[in-house]
């Protein structure tokens, strides 16, 4: 379904509405400005505090897609993972090939070219 506003995500094949002035939707847009880099620790870490509303919206929309059986997450840019069901999603799925079978649905799940920005 095309967005009502006419601002369609510029990612090839995506018909979602652009997110807050970005040329792409909430799943495909860059998220480098959603966090601050904390450099005073042994490893650089990301502080996502300033974007908690955006992160909540991302995961709300993600869960809607997932619950409808849409498991294609190709080219998604994932922000901080929320606690709960998806907390370890990136750790578990990064160990698997880009295209895998979901145990429960038997549908294809794809994280091809997805970017995971969370520190874990």
N, C-alpha and C positions, 0 to 999 in steps of 0.2 A: 504494500500500500504506500503510495506516495504521500509525503508530508503535505499538510494543508498550506503551509507558508510558501511552498515552491522552492525552498532552499534545501536541495538534496545533497547528501554526502558525495564528495568528489571521488571516493574510493570506487573503483570499477565494480559494478554489479550491486552496489549498496543503494538502497532506496530510502534509507532512514533520513530523518531531518537533521540538518546541521546542528551542532551543539554550541550554543552561546557565542555566535559570531565566527566560529571556526568553519573552514571549508569542508570539514568532515564531521561525522556523527560522533557521539560519545564513545563508541567502541574503537573507531579508527583514528580519532584526533590525537595529536601529540599531547603529552602530559608532562613535559619537562618543566612547566611553570606551576605544576600542582604541588611541588615539594621544594624544600630548601635542603641543600647539602650541608651536613654537619661534619666539619673536618677535624674537630679536636678530639677524635677518638682514634684508636689504632687503625680502624677501617672507616672509610667514609660511609656515613649512613644518611638516609633520607628522612627528613621530618615532614610528614604529610599534614600536619595540624591545620594549615591554612586552607586546605581543600577538602575538609571532611564532608561538606555538603555535596560536592561533585563526586566524591568517592561513594557516598551513600546512593546517589542517583545512578552511578555506573552499575553498582551491584544490584540495585532494584531492577533496573532494565535487563541486566544479565540474567537474573533469576527468572524474569518473565519469559525471555527467549528460551532458556533451558527447560523450563516447565512446559513449554509448548512443543518441546521436542526438537528445537533448533540447536544443534550441537556444532555448527560450523563457526569456529572462533578464529578462522584464518585471518591473519593480518591485524588482529585486535592488539591494542596497546593497553595492557593491564596495569592499573594503579595498585596501590596498597591493597592487600587482601584483607577482607573483613573477617573477624572471628566467626567461628561457626562452621557451617557446611563447607564453605569454600576456603577455609583457612589453609589447608594443606594441598589444595588443588594443584598449584604450580609445582610443588615439590614432587608430588606423585606423578604428574603427567609429564614433567620434564625428563623423567627417566624412561619414558616410552617413546615409540616412533611418533612422527607428526600425525599420522592417521591411525586411530585405534578403534577397537570395538568396545562400546560401553557394555558392561556386564549386565545391566538391568534392562536396557532398551533395545539392544542389538542394532542400534543405529550407529552410523559413522560419526566419530568425534574427531574434529580436526583443529589443531593448533598450529597449522603450517604458517610459518613466518610471523607468528605472534611474538610480541615483546612483553616481557615480564619485568616491570620496573621495581617491584618490591624487593627489599633486602632479604626477606625471608624470616 
